[in-house]
Amino acid sequence: MDGCRLCELNLKDELVYYEDDYIAILQTKDMKGHKERLMVINKEHVTDVSWKFFRHTMKKTIEIGKKVFSYTPKFIIMDSTFSIIKLHWHLVCTDLDPNSDDYDQILRTEWIDAIDTK
């Protein structure tokens, strides 16, 4: 969709950890003081997804996240509560670094899951 920053992403210019026909898991542009921070995007411009799509996304996000966040005991999969991009379904994954720029915001955001990396 024209004007959507997620639709207009050129994945060849991004650090992509995983991609299939439905989703891409990539490093966020703004790391906000984290060692790693991921965004999981739907390749279609939608605001809601099916349960089947969500399960696929969670399975791949957990699989990739355990590798990417192996330096920390757990990582968080967050809802897009404070996202500036509201009209394209996506998730953000992050560590819980109290020294990060957005630590307080992470604590106020609805978590989809907290995943043990070990």
ZAMARGU-540728 format. One record per residue (C-alpha): residue number from 1; residue in three letters; z, y, x. Coordinates in steps of 0.1 Angstrom, whole numbers. Layout:
BEGIN
NUM;ALA;Z;Y;X;
...
This chain:
BEGIN
1;MET;0;0;0;
2;ASP;-9;34;14;
3;GLY;21;54;26;
4;CYS;44;24;29;
5;ARG;57;22;64;
6;LEU;63;-16;62;
7;CYS;28;-23;48;
8;GLU;13;-1;76;
9;LEU;32;-19;104;
10;ASN;8;-33;131;
11;LEU;27;-64;140;
12;LYS;7;-66;173;
13;ASP;26;-35;184;
14;GLU;60;-49;175;
15;LEU;84;-75;190;
16;VAL;79;-102;164;
17;TYR;101;-133;166;
18;TYR;85;-152;137;
19;GLU;56;-148;114;
20;ASP;39;-169;87;
21;ASP;18;-161;57;
22;TYR;47;-147;38;
23;ILE;72;-130;61;
24;ALA;76;-115;95;
25;ILE;109;-113;115;
26;LEU;108;-85;140;
27;GLN;130;-62;160;
28;THR;138;-30;143;
29;LYS;124;3;157;
30;ASP;158;20;156;
31;MET;183;-3;173;
32;LYS;213;20;163;
33;GLY;232;10;195;
34;HIS;229;-28;190;
35;LYS;217;-52;216;
36;GLU;196;-68;188;
37;ARG;187;-58;153;
38;LEU;161;-76;131;
39;MET;141;-67;101;
40;VAL;127;-94;78;
41;ILE;98;-81;58;
42;ASN;77;-95;30;
43;LYS;41;-93;39;
44;GLU;33;-83;3;
45;HIS;43;-49;-11;
46;VAL;69;-59;-37;
47;THR;104;-49;-46;
48;ASP;116;-83;-59;
49;VAL;110;-118;-47;
50;SER;113;-153;-63;
51;TRP;142;-177;-55;
52;LYS;118;-200;-37;
53;PHE;106;-171;-15;
54;PHE;142;-160;-9;
55;ARG;152;-195;2;
56;HIS;123;-197;26;
57;THR;132;-163;40;
58;MET;168;-172;45;
59;LYS;160;-205;62;
60;LYS;137;-189;87;
61;THR;160;-159;92;
62;ILE;190;-181;100;
63;GLU;169;-202;123;
64;ILE;156;-173;143;
65;GLY;188;-153;140;
66;LYS;208;-180;157;
67;LYS;186;-178;187;
68;VAL;183;-140;189;
69;PHE;220;-134;183;
70;SER;232;-162;205;
71;TYR;252;-137;225;
72;THR;276;-130;197;
73;PRO;297;-154;175;
74;LYS;280;-143;143;
75;PHE;254;-121;128;
76;ILE;251;-104;94;
77;ILE;222;-106;70;
78;MET;224;-74;49;
79;ASP;210;-61;17;
80;SER;189;-30;19;
81;THR;217;-9;3;
82;PHE;213;21;27;
83;SER;176;16;35;
84;ILE;153;45;36;
85;ILE;125;22;25;
86;LYS;133;13;-11;
87;LEU;99;1;-25;
88;HIS;92;-28;-1;
89;TRP;114;-59;-1;
90;HIS;131;-65;33;
91;LEU;164;-75;49;
92;VAL;181;-64;81;
93;CYS;201;-86;104;
94;THR;226;-73;129;
95;ASP;256;-81;151;
96;LEU;290;-66;144;
97;ASP;293;-43;174;
98;PRO;321;-18;166;
99;ASN;305;6;192;
100;SER;272;7;174;
101;ASP;260;39;157;
102;ASP;261;23;122;
103;TYR;292;1;123;
104;ASP;309;19;94;
105;GLN;278;17;74;
106;ILE;275;-21;80;
107;LEU;310;-25;67;
108;ARG;300;-6;35;
109;THR;267;-25;30;
110;GLU;265;-56;8;
111;TRP;262;-86;30;
112;ILE;240;-115;19;
113;ASP;256;-138;45;
114;ALA;275;-139;78;
115;ILE;261;-166;100;
116;ASP;279;-184;128;
117;THR;257;-186;158;
118;LYS;275;-215;175;
